[in-house]
Amino acid sequence: MKVLKFGGTSVANAENIKLVLDIVINKAQDEKLVVVVSALSKVTDLLQLAASKAASNDESFKDIVTEIEKKHLEALKQLIPVSEQSGLLSHIKRIINHLETLLDGCFLLGELSARTLDTILSFGELLSSYIIAEALKQKLKNSSYKDSRELIKTNNHFGKAAVNFDLSNKLIADFFASNENQVVVMPGFIATSEDGIITTLGRGGSDYTAAIIAGALNATDLEIWTDVNGMFTANPKIVKQAQPIATISYQEAMELSHFGAKVLYPPTIQPVLRKNIPILIKNTFEPQAEGTLISNNVSKHINPVKGISHIDNITLITLEGSGMIGVAGSSKRLFEVLSHEGINVIFITQASSEHSICIGIQNSDAETAEAAINKAFQIEIAQNKIDPCIVEQGLCIIALVGENMKNHQGLSGRMFSTLGKNNVNIRAIAQGASERNISVVINERDVKKALNSLHENFFEENIKQLNLFVMGVGNVGEKFIEQIHQQKKFLKENLKINLRVIGISNSRKMYFDEDGMSLKEWQSLLEKGETANMEQFIAKVKELNLRNSIFVDITANAEVSKTYDQYLKQNVAVVTCNKIACSSAYDNYKNLKSLSRQFNAPFLFETNVGAGLPIIDTVKNLIASGDKVHKIQAVLSGSLNFIFNNFSETYSFHDVVKEAGVQGFTEPDPKIDLSGIDVARKILILIRESGYKMEIEEIQNESFLPAACMETTNNEAFFASLIEHSKHFESILAEAKQKDSRLKFVAQFEDGKASVGLQFIPKDHPFYNLEGKDNIVLFYTDRYVDQPLLIKGAGAGAAVTASGIFADVIRIGNI
C-alpha cells in the first residue's frame, strides 16, 4: 500500500484537482492507496483571518466566509455532474453554516481560544477532502472517504497536538484491515484528542498525517505531491540556480526542513524513519519529473553539502555576565524559563568561557522571552553580576546541511570566507559534533546575497556571477555592453564567470532588471525606464543587495565620482574610467582606497591612464614587489597625440581637433584634453600609485592654448576661437619644423616635482615615432635604472577604453 499526500497548491482549484485525480487513478491500477489532502490553497489563511476578525468584533469575517463558500462550491460544480450536485451542495452549505455559527460565537464573545481556533481551522481540510472524495467516486467507484479525526488521537495541546501513536496506530491498522476499497481519501492536518475534541497537528500537518498513516500501515512508500520538483539545493524563489536533489537521507531532509525547506513539514520524517519507509517528493504539475527520494539508501555524492536553507524572522537573545562563569545551572535556569513559556529555541551557542549564552528564537516570542529571562535572573541583574538580556531582531539563520560534511575538511572555512567576501556579517555560529549542519545567524537583509553566494560556491561548478550596474552608455558604454554581449558565453564556459547587467543609466533614463537584462535590446529597455536619478540609482543597488555587485562608471561626471564611497561601503566594487575621483583631493583618494580594503570591495581604475594599456597594474606590481619609482616620462593623451601627429600645413588645428572628437578620442568637452588638465590628472594618478603624496595644484601645467580659447563657455565658441587663433597654432608647428622635431604633450615626474606641457621632441627620443593615438610611459626605478620600463600602445578610442573597463571587471571575477 502507498500513501499519497497532495498539498494546498495541488488542490487549489478544480483544474488542479483533476490533475490529482489522474495521478491517483493511474497509481490505483497497481496497488491500494491512501490519499491525504490539504485544504484548498490559501483557505487555512482565510479561516485564520476570519477567526481573528470575528474575535475583534469585525463583521468583515462574514465576507471571508462567503469567499470560502464560493471557492468550494465553484470547485464542486466543475468536478461533479449537474445531475448529482444537489445533495453535495447542501452538504457543503451545512458545513459552512456550522463554520459561520462558530465565528458568530467568537464575534459575540469577543475572544478566540486555541481550542476554538483548531475547530475553525479544521474546516479547510474537511471541505477539500469531501469534495475530492466525491469527485474521485465519479471516476473510481471502488473508492471511499474516511475522516482522519476518527483514527488519529492526540493530547489537548491545541495548535500543535502531540500524537498518541500507540492508540492511533491501532485504530488505523484496524480500520484498513477491514477496508476493501482501492483508494481511501482522508483529510490531513486534523485529529481529535482522546476525549473527542478537535485538534490540529501544526501548520503543514497534512504531511505529518500522511506519515502517521504510512508508518501505521507499514506502507511501501510515502509520496508527498507538491508544486515543485522535490527538495532543492536552496529555495528556488531566492536562488534561481537552485537544483532539485535526487536522493537525500532522512537526517539531511530533517535538517533542511527544520531550516525552512517548506516542501516538507519537519515532523513528517519521524513516523516513517522508524519503519524505513522511503519518502518521494513529486510535482503534481510535472508528474514525470524525477523528484526527491528520502531514504537510508543514499548514494555517495561528490559534493558533501546537500543543501542550503534558512529560517526568517529570528531574534537573537544573549545572556552574559561575569556571574555566569563557573556557576553551575545557569543554562538550566535559562532553558527552563523558556520551556515554561512554551518558547521553542531554534539556535544555541555558548562561549567556552561561560561568559555568555546566545539563543535564537522566533520574533513572535521575543518580547515574552526577554521579560521572562530578566525576571528569572533579576537578583543577579540587580547585583550587576549578569546584564539584562540583549535582544537583536531583524535576523535569520543560514544553514549548510550534508550527511557527509564530517568527512571533508575546510567546509566551515569556505562558508565563512564566502560570506566575508560579500560583506555578510556573521552574528553567531553553531555546529554540532555530528557536523551534519553548520548554522550562522546573519542580518535578514543579507539573506538573498548569502544564499546565492553560498550556492554559487558549493553547487555551481565554481561559476561566479557578477552583477553589473552601469552608469554612462555613450560611445564607450555602448562598446562595453557590446563586448559583454559578445563574450558572455566564452566567459561562462572558459573563465567560469557569468556576467549580468542588472542596472543601466544615462543622463535621462535608468532601467533595472534583477534577473539581468537582455543585452540585445538594452537600448529600447533603457528608453522605457524611469527618469534618471543618481540617488535613486544608488538606493536601488543597495535595495537589491546582490552578491558580487560592481558599479561601473563610464562617465566623466564629477558628481558621479563623489558617490563611490557609498558603493564601497555596501561591499559594491567600483570600476571606473572617470579620472576625477583618483585625481581629487589626496585624502579622498586615500579614503576610497581604505574603504575598498575595509569592505572587501575592489576599486579598479586601470582605464584612468592609457585606456586599455596595463599601466596602473604594472605600477602596482612594481611597488608590491619592493621596487621604487623615481622618474616618470609619458605621453598620456591619445587624443593630443592624434591631434599633433595629424596637425600640418594642409590640415588645420581646428579641423584635426574636430576629427579627434568625431572619432571619439577627445572628451565631450575638448578643452579637458587640450587644456592639459586631463594629462595632469593621469600623471597625478601614476604618482599616487607609485607611493607619493601630491595634489593636482602642485603639477605645473604649461598650457599651449591662448587664454581666449580657455575662457570660452561652450564647444561652439571654443572651435570658433581655434579658427580665430589659427596663427598661434601655425607658429608652434613652424617652430617644430625649424627644430626638426615633433610636437608631443608630455607629462613628467622627477625629484618630487611634476609638470605637463607641449614639448619639441627630437628624432633620437623614444617619443618621436609615437604614432596615431598611442600612449607611451617610461618608468625609471631602482631596478630599471639605465633602461626604463616602457609601456606603449593605443591610449584612446571607445573600443580600447571599453576593453580596459572589461578587463577590470574580469579581474574582479578572478579574485
C-alpha positions in Angstrom: 0.0 0.0 0.0 1.1 3.5 -0.8 0.2 6.8 0.9 -0.1 9.9 -1.3 -0.4 13.4 0.1 -1.4 16.3 -2.0 -0.7 19.9 -0.8 -2.7 23.1 -1.0 -1.4 24.2 -4.4 -2.1 20.7 -5.8 -5.8 21.1 -4.8 -6.1 24.8 -5.3 -9.0 24.6 -7.7 -11.0 22.2 -9.9 -8.4 22.3 -12.7 -5.6 21.2 -10.3 -7.8 18.6 -8.6 -8.4 17.0 -12.0 -4.6 16.5 -12.3 -4.6 15.0 -8.8 -7.4 12.6 -9.8 -5.5 11.5 -12.9 -2.4 10.7 -10.8 -4.5 8.8 -8.2 -6.4 6.7 -10.8 -3.2 5.9 -12.6 -1.4 4.7 -9.5 -4.6 2.8 -8.2 -4.3 0.4 -11.1 -1.3 -1.3 -9.4 -2.0 -1.1 -5.7 -4.2 0.2 -2.9 -3.8 3.9 -2.0 -4.5 6.2 0.9 -4.8 9.8 -0.3 -4.3 12.5 2.2 -5.3 16.1 1.1 -4.7 19.6 2.4 -7.1 22.4 2.4 -7.6 24.3 -0.9 -4.7 26.8 -1.4 -5.0 29.8 1.0 -8.1 28.6 2.7 -6.4 27.9 6.0 -5.1 31.5 5.9 -8.6 32.8 5.2 -10.0 30.8 8.1 -7.3 32.2 10.4 -8.1 35.7 9.3 -11.9 35.2 9.7 -11.4 33.9 13.2 -9.2 36.8 14.1 -11.6 39.4 12.7 -14.6 37.8 14.4 -12.8 37.8 17.8 -12.0 41.5 17.2 -15.7 42.3 16.6 -15.0 43.0 12.9 -18.1 41.9 10.8 -16.0 41.6 7.7 -15.4 38.0 8.8 -18.7 37.2 7.0 -17.3 38.4 3.7 -14.4 35.9 4.2 -16.8 33.1 4.9 -18.7 34.0 1.7 -15.4 33.8 -0.2 -14.6 30.4 1.3 -18.0 29.1 0.4 -17.8 30.4 -3.2 -14.4 28.8 -3.6 -15.6 25.4 -2.6 -18.9 25.5 -4.5 -17.2 26.5 -7.7 -14.8 23.6 -7.4 -17.6 21.1 -6.7 -19.7 22.3 -9.6 -16.8 21.9 -12.0 -15.9 18.4 -10.7 -19.4 16.8 -10.2 -22.0 16.3 -12.9 -25.0 18.6 -12.6 -27.4 15.7 -12.0 -25.6 14.7 -8.8 -24.8 18.1 -7.4 -27.9 18.8 -5.3 -27.2 16.7 -2.2 -23.5 17.5 -2.3 -24.1 21.3 -2.5 -26.4 21.0 0.5 -23.8 19.2 2.5 -21.2 21.9 1.7 -23.6 24.6 2.8 -24.3 22.8 6.1 -20.6 22.7 6.8 -20.3 26.4 6.0 -23.3 27.2 8.2 -21.6 25.3 11.1 -18.4 27.4 10.5 -20.4 30.6 10.5 -22.0 29.7 13.8 -18.6 29.2 15.4 -17.4 32.5 14.1 -20.6 34.2 15.3 -19.8 32.9 18.8 -16.3 34.4 18.6 -17.8 37.7 17.5 -20.4 37.8 20.3 -17.8 36.8 23.0 -15.0 38.9 21.6 -12.5 36.1 22.1 -10.8 33.2 20.4 -9.4 30.3 22.4 -6.8 27.9 21.0 -9.4 25.1 21.1 -11.9 27.1 19.1 -9.3 28.1 16.6 -8.4 24.4 16.0 -12.0 23.6 15.3 -12.3 26.6 12.9 -9.1 25.7 11.0 -10.2 22.1 10.6 -13.0 23.2 8.1 -10.4 23.7 5.3 -9.4 20.0 5.2 -12.9 18.8 5.9 -14.3 20.7 2.9 -11.5 19.8 0.4 -11.3 16.1 1.3 -15.1 15.8 1.0 -15.1 17.4 -2.5 -12.1 15.4 -3.7 -13.5 12.1 -2.4 -16.8 12.7 -4.2 -15.0 13.7 -7.4 -12.9 10.5 -7.2 -16.0 8.4 -6.9 -17.2 9.7 -10.3 -14.2 8.0 -11.9 -13.3 5.2 -9.5 -16.3 3.5 -7.8 -14.1 1.5 -5.6 -13.0 4.5 -3.5 -14.2 5.9 -0.2 -13.8 8.7 2.3 -12.6 8.4 5.9 -12.4 11.2 8.5 -8.9 11.1 9.9 -10.2 12.5 13.2 -11.6 9.1 13.9 -8.2 7.4 13.5 -5.5 9.9 14.8 -5.7 10.6 18.5 -3.7 13.3 20.3 -3.3 15.2 23.6 -5.1 18.6 24.1 -2.2 20.8 23.1 -4.2 22.8 20.6 -2.4 24.3 17.6 0.2 21.6 17.5 -1.1 18.5 19.3 1.2 15.5 20.2 0.1 12.2 18.7 -0.7 9.2 20.8 1.0 6.7 18.5 0.0 3.5 20.3 -3.7 4.3 20.1 -3.6 5.9 16.7 -1.6 3.1 15.1 -4.1 0.5 16.4 -7.1 2.5 15.1 -5.5 3.0 11.7 -4.4 -0.7 11.4 -7.9 -2.0 12.5 -9.7 0.3 10.0 -7.6 -0.6 7.0 -7.6 -4.3 7.9 -11.3 -4.4 7.2 -11.4 -1.8 4.4 -11.6 -3.2 0.9 -11.7 0.0 -1.2 -8.8 0.5 -3.6 -8.5 4.2 -2.6 -9.4 5.9 0.7 -9.4 9.7 0.8 -8.6 11.4 4.1 -8.3 15.0 5.4 -4.8 15.9 6.6 -3.8 18.3 9.4 -6.7 17.4 11.7 -7.2 14.9 14.6 -9.1 14.6 17.9 -8.0 14.3 21.4 -8.7 11.2 23.4 -11.8 12.8 24.8 -13.1 13.7 21.3 -12.1 17.4 21.0 -10.9 18.5 17.5 -7.1 19.2 17.4 -4.6 20.1 14.7 -1.1 18.9 14.0 0.5 22.2 13.2 0.7 24.2 10.0 1.9 21.9 7.4 0.5 19.0 9.4 -1.0 17.2 6.3 2.4 15.8 5.6 2.5 14.6 9.2 -0.9 13.0 8.8 0.3 11.1 5.7 3.4 9.9 7.5 1.4 8.7 10.6 -0.8 6.7 8.3 2.2 5.3 6.3 4.0 4.3 9.5 1.0 2.6 11.0 0.3 0.6 7.8 4.0 -0.2 7.0 3.4 1.3 3.6 5.8 0.6 0.8 6.2 4.4 0.0 5.0 7.8 1.2 4.6 10.2 -1.7 4.4 13.9 -1.0 2.9 15.7 -4.0 3.5 19.5 -4.2 4.2 22.3 -6.7 8.0 21.8 -7.1 10.2 19.1 -8.4 11.4 17.8 -5.0 13.7 19.3 -2.4 16.1 21.8 -3.8 19.7 22.7 -3.0 18.3 26.1 -1.9 15.0 28.0 -2.0 14.4 28.3 -5.8 12.4 31.5 -5.2 15.5 33.2 -3.9 18.2 31.2 -5.7 17.3 31.0 -9.3 20.1 28.4 -10.0 18.9 26.0 -7.3 18.7 22.4 -8.4 16.5 19.5 -7.3 18.2 17.0 -5.0 17.8 13.4 -6.4 18.5 11.5 -3.2 18.9 12.6 0.4 19.0 10.9 3.8 16.3 11.1 6.4 18.6 13.1 8.6 19.6 15.6 5.9 15.9 16.0 5.0 15.0 16.7 8.6 17.8 19.3 8.9 16.7 21.1 5.7 13.0 21.0 6.6 13.8 22.3 10.0 15.8 25.2 8.5 13.0 26.4 6.3 12.7 24.0 3.4 8.9 24.3 3.2 8.4 21.5 0.8 8.4 19.1 3.8 6.9 19.6 7.3 9.7 18.7 9.8 7.9 16.1 12.0 6.9 14.2 8.9 10.0 12.1 8.8 9.9 10.6 12.3 7.0 8.1 11.8 8.4 6.7 8.6 12.1 6.7 9.7 11.3 4.1 12.3 9.9 1.8 9.6 12.5 2.7 7.0 9.7 3.8 4.6 11.1 5.9 1.7 9.5 9.3 1.1 9.2 10.5 -2.5 8.6 14.2 -3.1 6.9 14.8 -6.5 5.5 17.6 -8.6 1.7 17.4 -9.3 2.2 19.6 -12.3 5.2 17.7 -13.7 4.5 14.1 -12.6 7.2 12.7 -14.9 9.9 14.7 -13.2 12.2 12.6 -11.0 11.6 14.3 -7.7 13.5 13.7 -4.5 13.8 10.3 -2.8 14.4 10.4 1.0 15.7 7.2 2.4 18.6 5.5 4.1 19.9 4.2 0.8 21.6 7.3 -0.4 24.3 7.0 -3.0 27.6 8.7 -2.2 27.9 12.2 -3.7 31.0 14.2 -4.6 29.6 17.3 -3.0 29.4 16.8 0.8 26.8 19.6 1.1 23.3 18.5 0.1 21.5 21.8 0.6 21.5 25.3 2.0 18.4 26.5 3.9 17.4 29.4 6.1 14.8 30.5 8.7 13.5 34.0 8.6 12.2 36.2 11.5 14.8 35.3 14.0 15.6 37.1 17.2 18.9 36.6 18.9 18.9 36.8 22.8 22.2 37.0 24.6 22.6 36.5 28.3 26.0 37.4 29.6 27.9 38.5 32.7 30.8 37.5 34.9 28.2 36.0 37.3 27.8 33.1 34.9 31.4 32.0 34.8 31.9 28.7 36.7 28.3 28.8 38.1 26.5 25.5 37.6 22.9 25.6 36.5 22.8 28.9 34.6 22.0 27.2 31.3 19.4 25.0 33.0 17.7 28.1 34.5 17.6 29.9 31.2 16.1 27.0 29.2 13.6 26.1 32.0 12.3 29.7 31.8 11.8 29.4 28.0 10.3 25.9 28.4 7.7 27.2 30.9 6.7 29.9 28.4 6.4 27.4 25.6 9.1 29.1 23.6 11.0 26.9 21.1 14.8 27.5 20.9 16.0 27.2 17.3 19.6 28.0 17.8 22.1 27.8 20.7 25.7 28.8 21.1 27.8 29.3 24.2 31.4 30.6 24.6 33.8 28.2 26.3 34.5 30.9 28.9 30.8 30.5 30.0 30.6 34.3 30.0 27.6 34.3 27.6 24.9 32.1 26.2 23.2 33.0 22.9 19.9 31.6 21.7 17.9 32.1 18.5 14.0 32.2 18.7 11.2 33.3 16.5 10.5 37.1 16.5 7.0 36.5 17.8 8.4 35.0 21.1 11.0 37.8 21.6 9.0 40.1 24.0 7.8 37.2 26.2 11.3 35.7 26.3 13.0 39.0 27.2 10.6 39.6 30.1 10.8 36.1 31.4 14.6 35.8 31.3 15.1 39.2 33.0 12.6 38.2 35.7 14.3 34.9 36.3 17.7 36.5 36.7 16.5 39.7 38.4 18.7 39.2 41.5 21.9 38.7 39.5 21.0 41.7 37.3 20.4 43.9 40.4 23.8 42.8 41.7 25.4 43.6 38.3 26.6 40.0 38.1 24.6 39.5 34.9 23.5 42.1 32.3 19.9 42.4 31.2 19.5 40.1 28.2 20.4 41.7 24.9 17.7 41.3 22.2 18.6 41.6 18.5 15.9 41.4 15.8 15.8 41.5 12.0 18.0 38.4 11.7 17.8 35.0 10.0 19.6 31.7 10.2 21.5 30.2 7.3 22.5 26.5 7.4 24.7 24.3 5.3 23.4 20.7 5.5 25.1 17.4 4.5 25.5 14.0 6.0 29.0 13.6 4.5 30.3 17.0 5.7 32.1 15.5 8.6 34.5 13.7 6.2 35.6 16.9 4.5 37.9 19.5 5.9 37.6 23.2 5.4 33.8 23.5 4.7 33.3 25.9 7.6 36.2 28.0 6.2 34.7 28.1 2.8 31.4 29.1 4.2 32.7 31.9 6.3 35.1 33.1 3.6 32.3 33.3 1.0 30.1 35.3 3.4 33.0 37.5 4.4 33.9 38.3 0.8 30.4 39.5 0.3 30.4 41.6 3.4 27.8 39.5 5.2 28.4 39.9 8.9 28.0 36.7 11.0 26.4 37.4 14.3 26.6 33.8 15.8 27.8 30.4 14.8 26.7 26.9 15.8 27.9 23.5 14.7 27.1 20.1 16.3 29.6 17.3 16.8 27.9 15.3 14.1 29.0 18.1 11.6 25.8 17.5 9.6 24.8 21.1 10.0 26.8 24.4 10.1 24.5 27.3 11.1 25.1 31.0 11.2 23.0 34.0 12.2 23.1 37.0 9.8 21.1 40.1 9.1 17.8 39.4 7.4 18.6 42.0 4.6 21.6 39.9 3.6 19.8 36.6 3.2 19.4 36.7 -0.6 23.1 37.7 -1.1 24.2 35.0 1.4 22.2 32.2 -0.1 23.2 33.0 -3.6 26.9 33.4 -2.7 27.0 30.1 -0.9 25.0 28.2 -3.5 27.4 29.6 -6.2 30.4 28.4 -4.2 29.1 24.9 -3.3 26.8 23.9 -6.2 27.6 25.8 -9.4 30.9 24.4 -10.6 32.7 27.5 -9.4 30.8 29.7 -11.8 31.0 33.2 -10.4 28.1 35.6 -11.1 29.0 39.2 -11.5 26.1 41.7 -11.3 26.9 45.0 -13.1 25.3 48.4 -12.6 26.5 50.6 -15.4 26.2 54.4 -15.4 27.1 56.1 -18.7 26.3 54.5 -22.0 27.7 56.9 -24.6 30.4 55.7 -27.1 32.5 53.8 -24.5 29.5 52.5 -22.6 27.9 51.2 -25.8 31.1 49.4 -26.8 31.4 48.0 -23.3 27.9 46.4 -23.3 28.6 45.2 -26.9 31.7 43.4 -25.6 29.9 41.8 -22.7 27.2 40.5 -25.1 29.8 39.1 -27.4 31.9 37.4 -24.8 29.2 36.3 -22.3 29.2 32.7 -23.5 33.0 32.5 -23.7 33.4 33.8 -20.2 31.0 31.4 -18.7 32.5 28.3 -20.4 36.1 29.2 -20.1 36.6 31.5 -17.1 33.5 30.4 -15.2 32.2 33.9 -14.9 28.6 34.7 -15.5 28.2 38.4 -16.3 24.8 40.1 -15.9 23.9 43.7 -16.4 21.3 44.5 -13.7 21.1 48.3 -13.9 21.9 50.8 -16.5 21.6 54.6 -16.7 22.4 57.6 -18.9 21.7 61.2 -18.2 18.0 60.9 -19.0 16.8 57.3 -18.1 17.6 54.4 -15.9 16.4 50.8 -16.0 16.8 47.8 -13.7 16.2 44.0 -14.2 17.0 41.9 -11.1 17.4 38.8 -13.3 19.7 40.5 -15.8 18.6 42.4 -18.8 18.7 41.3 -22.4 21.8 42.8 -24.0 20.2 42.5 -27.4 17.6 45.2 -26.6 19.2 47.2 -23.8 18.7 50.5 -25.7 14.9 50.0 -26.0 14.7 48.8 -22.4 16.5 51.9 -21.2 14.2 54.2 -23.1 11.2 52.5 -21.4 12.9 53.0 -18.0 12.3 55.6 -15.3 13.7 59.1 -15.1 17.4 59.0 -14.2 18.2 59.9 -10.6 21.6 59.3 -9.1 20.4 58.9 -5.5 17.6 56.5 -6.6 20.2 54.6 -8.6 22.3 54.1 -5.5 19.2 53.3 -3.4 18.2 50.5 -5.9 21.7 49.0 -5.9 21.5 48.9 -2.0 18.0 47.5 -2.1 18.8 44.6 -4.4 21.9 43.8 -2.3 23.2 41.3 -4.8 26.4 39.3 -4.4 29.5 40.3 -6.4 27.9 43.7 -7.4 30.0 46.1 -9.4 29.3 49.7 -10.1 30.8 50.7 -13.5 31.2 54.4 -14.1 31.7 55.2 -17.7 31.2 59.0 -17.4 33.4 62.0 -16.9 31.0 63.4 -14.3 32.4 64.8 -11.1 29.1 64.2 -9.2 29.1 60.5 -10.1 32.7 60.2 -8.9 31.6 61.6 -5.5 29.3 58.6 -5.0 32.0 55.9 -5.0 32.2 55.8 -1.2 28.5 54.9 -0.9 29.0 51.9 -3.2 32.2 50.7 -1.5 30.6 50.9 2.0 27.9 48.5 0.7 30.5 46.0 -0.5 29.9 47.0 -4.1 33.0 47.0 -6.2 33.7 50.1 -8.3 35.3 50.1 -11.8 35.7 53.4 -13.4 37.3 55.2 -16.4 36.4 58.5 -14.7 39.6 60.1 -13.6 38.1 62.7 -11.3 37.9 60.7 -8.1 41.5 59.4 -8.1 42.8 62.9 -9.1 40.7 64.7 -6.5 42.0 65.7 -3.0 44.6 63.2 -1.8 42.6 62.5 1.3 39.6 61.5 -0.8 41.7 59.2 -3.0 43.2 57.5 0.1 39.7 57.2 1.7 38.4 55.4 -1.3 41.4 53.0 -1.2 40.8 52.5 2.5 37.1 51.8 2.1 37.9 49.3 -0.6 40.1 47.3 1.8 37.7 47.7 4.8 34.6 46.5 3.0 36.4 44.0 0.7 35.1 45.8 -2.4 37.6 46.2 -5.2 38.2 49.7 -6.5 39.8 49.5 -10.0 40.5 52.3 -12.4 43.0 50.9 -14.9 41.5 52.9 -17.8 42.2 56.2 -15.9 45.6 56.1 -17.6 46.3 54.7 -21.0 42.8 53.4 -21.7 43.3 49.6 -22.2 47.0 49.6 -21.5 48.2 47.8 -18.3 49.9 50.9 -16.9 48.4 51.2 -13.4 48.5 47.4 -12.9 52.2 47.5 -13.8 52.9 50.2 -11.2 51.0 48.3 -8.6 53.1 45.2 -9.3 56.4 47.2 -9.2 55.5 48.7 -5.8 54.2 45.4 -4.4 57.4 43.6 -5.3 59.5 46.2 -3.5 60.6 48.4 -6.4 60.6 52.2 -6.1 59.7 54.6 -8.9 62.0 57.7 -9.2 61.1 59.2 -12.5 58.2 59.0 -15.0 58.1 60.4 -18.5 55.0 59.9 -20.5 52.7 60.9 -23.4 49.4 60.1 -21.8 46.8 61.7 -24.1 45.8 59.6 -27.1 43.7 62.5 -28.3 46.5 65.1 -28.1 48.9 62.6 -29.7 46.4 62.1 -32.5 46.0 65.9 -32.9 49.7 66.7 -33.0 50.5 63.8 -35.3 47.9 64.9 -37.8 48.3 68.7 -37.5 50.1 70.0 -40.6 50.3 72.9 -43.1 47.4 71.3 -45.0 45.3 70.1 -42.1 44.4 73.0 -39.7 44.5 72.7 -35.9 40.7 73.4 -35.8 40.0 70.6 -38.3 42.1 68.0 -36.7 40.6 68.7 -33.2 37.2 68.3 -34.8 38.2 65.0 -36.3 39.5 63.7 -33.0 36.1 64.4 -31.5 34.3 62.6 -34.3 36.4 59.5 -33.8 35.8 59.6 -30.1 39.3 60.4 -29.0 38.5 63.5 -27.0 36.2 64.1 -24.1 32.7 65.6 -25.0 34.3 68.9 -23.9 37.6 69.0 -25.9 39.0 71.7 -23.6 39.5 69.0 -21.0 42.0 67.4 -23.3 43.6 70.5 -24.8 44.0 72.4 -21.6 46.3 69.7 -20.2 44.1 69.0 -17.1 43.3 65.5 -18.4 47.0 64.7 -18.7 47.7 66.3 -15.3 45.1 64.0 -13.7 46.7 61.0 -15.3 50.3 61.7 -14.2 48.9 62.6 -10.7 47.3 59.1 -10.5 50.5 57.4 -11.6 52.4 59.5 -9.0 50.0 58.5 -6.2 50.0 54.8 -7.3 53.8 55.0 -7.1 53.5 55.8 -3.5 53.9 59.6 -3.4 51.5 62.2 -2.0 50.7 65.0 -4.4 47.8 67.3 -5.2 46.7 68.4 -8.7 47.6 72.0 -7.9 51.3 71.0 -7.4 51.6 69.9 -11.0 52.9 72.7 -13.3 50.6 72.9 -16.3 52.2 74.7 -19.3 49.3 75.4 -21.5 49.8 75.9 -25.2 46.2 77.3 -25.7 45.7 81.1 -25.8 43.8 82.4 -22.8 40.9 83.4 -25.0 40.3 79.8 -26.0 40.3 78.7 -22.4 37.8 81.3 -21.5 35.1 80.1 -23.9 31.9 78.7 -22.3 30.7 76.2 -24.9 32.1 74.0 -27.7 30.8 76.2 -30.5 32.7 79.2 -29.1 35.7 77.1 -28.4 36.0 75.9 -32.0 35.4 79.4 -33.3 38.3 80.6 -31.1 40.6 77.9 -32.6 40.0 79.4 -36.0 40.5 82.9 -34.7 43.9 82.0 -33.2 45.0 79.7 -36.0 48.2 81.8 -36.5 49.2 80.9 -32.9 49.0 77.2 -33.6 50.7 77.5 -37.0 53.6 79.3 -35.4 54.0 76.4 -32.9 54.1 73.9 -35.9 56.6 76.1 -37.7 58.9 76.1 -34.7 58.8 72.3 -34.5 59.7 72.1 -38.2 62.6 74.5 -37.7 63.9 72.4 -34.8 63.4 69.2 -36.9 61.2 67.9 -34.0 57.7 66.6 -33.5 55.2 68.1 -31.1 54.2 65.9 -28.1 52.3 66.8 -25.0 54.5 65.3 -22.3 53.9 64.6 -18.6 56.9 64.3 -16.3 57.7 63.5 -12.7 61.1 63.6 -11.0 62.5 64.6 -7.6 59.0 65.2 -6.2 58.0 67.6 -8.9 55.6 67.1 -11.8 54.7 69.1 -15.0 52.7 68.7 -18.2 53.1 70.6 -21.4 53.9 70.7 -25.1 57.5 69.8 -26.0 59.6 69.6 -29.1 60.8 66.0 -29.3 64.0 65.4 -31.3 64.5 62.4 -33.6 66.6 60.4 -31.1 63.9 60.5 -28.4 61.7 57.4 -27.7 58.6 59.7 -28.1 59.5 60.9 -31.6 58.0 57.9 -33.5 54.8 57.7 -31.4 52.1 57.4 -34.0 48.3 57.9 -34.1 46.6 57.9 -30.8 49.2 55.8 -29.0 50.4 56.4 -25.4 53.9 55.7 -24.0 55.2 55.6 -20.5 58.7 55.4 -19.2 59.3 54.3 -15.6 62.7 54.8 -14.1 63.0 52.7 -10.9 65.5 51.1 -8.6 65.5 48.1 -10.9 65.1 50.0 -14.2 67.9 52.5 -14.0 69.8 52.7 -17.3 66.9 51.4 -19.5 63.4 52.4 -18.3 60.4 50.1 -18.2 58.5 51.1 -21.3 54.7 50.6 -22.0 53.4 51.6 -25.3 50.1 51.2 -27.2 46.7 52.6 -28.2 45.7 55.1 -25.5 42.4 56.4 -26.7 39.2 55.2 -28.5 35.9 53.8 -27.4 36.6 50.1 -28.1 40.0 50.3 -26.4 38.7 52.1 -23.3 35.8 49.7 -23.1 38.1 46.7 -23.2 40.1 48.2 -20.3 37.0 48.5 -18.3 36.0 45.0 -19.3 39.4 43.8 -18.1 38.9 45.3 -14.7 35.6 43.6 -14.4 37.2 40.3 -15.3 39.9 40.9 -12.6 37.2 41.2 -10.0 35.7 37.9 -11.3 39.1 36.2 -10.8 39.6 37.4 -7.3 
